[in-house]
Amino acid sequence: MANGRYFNSKRLKVTAGYILLVMLLTHIPKGHMPLELGGYGWGDIGLDKLIHLGAYGLMVYLAIWSAHAPVRLKVQLLIVAGVIVLGGLDEFTQTYVGRMCSVLDWIANVIGATLGFGVSHWLLPRR
């Protein structure tokens, strides 16, 4: 159903690969992180939050882009909701690899997903 009728299979593979990459990067154990991203001149917000925002914004954009155009608003909103849930699960499961579950990171994920929706709504064909 999802691979033929509603989604472009090549674009869906790109989107799935991107989601997998984000999940892998966010689950690198804390002691193995090449660089800590919090606090670099951004006060309490940190570069980390901007990366979350961008990562989840791009995730929504790619997911909507992978659907056959034009994409109905209802489908776009379901994609946004799914990415927001995924962002929460991402944060929760990081505790299993010695990282923190951060509400602020999840909020950045939600804001990013919302911005990704806005950009895709503006740039991509829709019904």
JOGI-V698579 format. One record per run of one state. SS is the DSSP state (a for helix, b for strand, c for the rest). FROM is the first residue (numbers start at 1). TO is the last residue. Records with the same first field share a line. If there is no record, write none. Layout:
SS->FROM-TO + FROM-TO
This chain:
c->1-1 + 8-8 + 26-29 + 33-45 + 68-70 + 72-72 + 98-102 + 124-125 + 127-127
a->2-6 + 9-25 + 30-32 + 46-66 + 73-97 + 103-123
b->7-7 + 67-67 + 71-71 + 126-126
